[in-house]
């Protein structure tokens, strides 16, 4: 990341901070009761969230959210033909970049210079390896992998196994197995367990009872999930990762539900609300 880009990001974060400074309440009004020692883990959604000037799933969006005090970030990951994990949301590169086609049909070196169609120039598609290698004190942070399986192979066990082994390799290399969560369907998480991954899994599209029955660590839930469902999960030792907090109001709505982990598109007001903003 160039010095000019870093200065621009600092400026954007400062502006965001000023805009939300007056809107945040006191932390004692928003204490959570959860399984995570009554502490909310805050993850930026694809970094600084969808309203940040830089595209999500990029260094320019993820590094700032770590610097301002978030515990980590949710990221979307896909796999190339040569089993490299790449950060990208969407089925086709043409939706957000100057390239086109599905990531799985390329080797990494064929798309490693692909740029986003962003207002700022030279914002690159990045691999998971690149992200981790750019983060100082990496093991102090947490990441949730929203695994975007290629639609043509989503039900193929060999493909799923290759994807999971790619996750295991990089987590083992960076000693991040305990700091990386895997989001996926029940079959994907059970296969991860079978392959020896130590990552905590959050099941998507299954009930709390299914998670209990299969000894899954947690469930994924939206901010529209009922309080009764969250309470039932907690009563049975199931952690809750929540998403859909796209505004200051959304953050506060989520806090009232007592999730253990919250993916937010508005990390600055949430960190300020809980007096956890890093101003340095």
N, C-alpha and C positions, 0 to 999 in steps of 0.2 A: 504494500500500500504506500503510495507516494506521500511525502509531507504535505503537499497541497490537498490531497484527498482527506488526510487526517484532520487538517485545519477545517475543511468544509464540514466534516462530520461533527467536530467539536462545536462548530457554530450552530448546526442543526439541533444538536442536543441541548445547547444553551437556550435556543429559542423555544424548544418544547418545554424546557424547565420553567421558563418565565410564563408561558401560556397557562401552565397548570398549577403554578405556585399558590395561587389564591383559592383553588377549588378543592384542595385536599383537607380532609378532616383530621381528627386526632386518632392516634393509633389505638387508644384505649376503647374506642367505639367499634373497632373492627378486629378484635382478638378472635382467633379461631380455636376451635376445639377439635383436634384430629388425632390421627395415629402417629403423626410425625412430631411427637413431643410438643404438640400444640403450636407448631411453627409452620407457616406456609412456605413451601418451596416455590420460588418465583422463576419461571422460565419465560424468556421472550419467545413470541411466536415467530419462527423463522428469523430470529434476531430481534430487531427493534420493532417488529410488527408491520402490518401491511400499509400503514400510513406514513412510514418513514420514507424520506426521499430516495434512499437507495433500495434496490430490490432485495427481498428476503432471500435467505439461503446463500448469502455472499459474505465475504470477509468484512465488507463495508457495513453490513447490517448486524453481524454477529459479534464482532469484537467490541463495538460500543456498548452493547447491552451487558457484557461482562464487566466492562470498566465502570459502569454506573451503579453496580451493586447487585445485579440479578444473580441468582444461583447458577444459571446456565441458560440453555436455549433448546427449544424444540426445533428440529430440522427435518426436511424431507430428503430421503435418500433413495436413489435408484442405482442400478448396476449396469455397467457396460458389458459388451460382449466378452471382454477379457477380464471380467470380474473386479473392476475398479468401482468403488462406491462414489457416487457423484451427488452433490446437493442440487436438487431441482424439484420444482412442483409443476405438475402438468404432464400430459401424455406426449406432447410433441414440442421439440425445442423451438419451433417457429412461433409458439405462443408468447415467448418472453425474450428470445434471443434472435440474432441475425443468422442462426443456423436453422436447419429443419430436420425432421425425422425423429424417431424414437431413440433414446439413449442406448437401449439394449442392442441396437443394430450397429453400433459403432465401437471400435476400440477407443480407449481413453485418449491416445495421442492424436486421434482424428478430430476430436472436439475440444481438446484442452485449451485451445486459443479462442474458443467461442465467446463472444461478448454479448451482454444483455442489451436489449433495446431500451436503455435507461436514459434519463435526462442528462446524467453524468457520463462522460466517455470512459471507455476502458474498464468497465466493471465486468470481471471475468466469471464464467462458469468455473466452479472449483470442485476438487475432489475432497473426500473426507480426510485423506492423508494431508492435503494442503492445509485444511482448516486446523487440524490438531497440531501440526508442526508450527503454526503461527501463534499458538496460545501459550503464553508464559504461565507456569504453575498450573498446567492443564488439569491435574488430578484434584484441584480445588473446586472444579466446576462439574455440573451435571448436564447431560444431553439426553433428550428423548428422540429416538429415531422413528419417525413416521415412515414406515417402509412402503414405498410405492412400487409394488410388483408390476412387471409388464403384463398388460391385459392378456396377451397371447400365451403367456406361460404361467399365469397366476395359480393355476391348479396343478402344475407340474411339480412333483416332489423333488425331482433332480434339480430343477431351477431354484426351488425354495431352499434346498440344502446348500447349493452353491452360494446363494445370497447370504444365508446365515453363517456359513463358513467364512465369507469375506468379512462379516461383522466381527466374528470371533478373532480373526487374524489381527485386525487393526486394534481391537480392544486389548488383546494379549500384548501386542507390541508396545502400546502406550500405557499399559496397566490401568485400563479404563473400564474393565468389565463390571465393576461395582458402581460406576458413575454413569453408565449408559443404560437407559431404559429402552425396551423394544415394544413398540405398539404394533399390534397385528391381530388377526383372527385367531380363534382357538387352535386350529390345526397348526398354524405357523408357530405359535408359542410352545405347543407341545413338541413340535419337531425341534425347536431350539433347545429344549430341555434334553431331548434324546441325543442331540449332537454335542452336549456337554457345555453349552453356553451358560455362564453364571449370571448373565444380565437379568434384571428384574423385568418381568413382562406385564404389560397392561393390555387386557383383552378388549377388542373393539367388536361391537355387534353381538355380544352375549350377555346373559343376565348375571346378576350377582350370584345366584345359586349355581350357575355353570362355573363361575370363577371359584366358588367354594369347593365344588365337587372335584375340580381338576387342580386344586391347590395352586391357583394363579395368584401372583402377588397383588395385582390391582386391576381396576377397570378404568376404561376411558368414559368420560361423561361430559355432556354439554352443560352450559349454565342454565339450561331449561330443565335439567333433571330435578326431580322432586327431592325435597329435604328428607322425606321418609326413605327413599332409595339410598341416599348417602349415609343416613344413620344406620340402616340395615347392613350396608357394606362394612361400616366401621365396627358394628357390634360383632361381626364375624371375622374381623381381622383383615379385611380387604381394603387396601389403599385406593384412593380416588384421585385420578388425574383429570383435571377439568380444562376445557377449552371453550372458546366462544366469547371471551371477555374482550370486546372490541372498543370499549369506551370507558371513561371514568365510572359511569353508572354501572356498566357491565362488570367492572372490577369489584365494585361494592356489592353487587348482586351475588357474585361468586363467593365473596368472603362470608356472606351470611349462610352459605351452604356448607361451610367448613371443609373444603377439599384439602387434601394433603399437598397436592401440587397444582399450580395454576399456570397455564399457558396464556399469556396476555399479549394483545396487540398494543397495549398502552402501558409499557413498563415504567415509564417515568412517574406518572401520577400514582401508580400502585406503590412503588418504592417510597415515594414521598408520604403517602398516606400512612405507611407503616414505619416511618422514620428510618428507612434503610437505604436511602439514597446516598451514593458515594459522590461527593461534590469535588473531590480532588482531581 
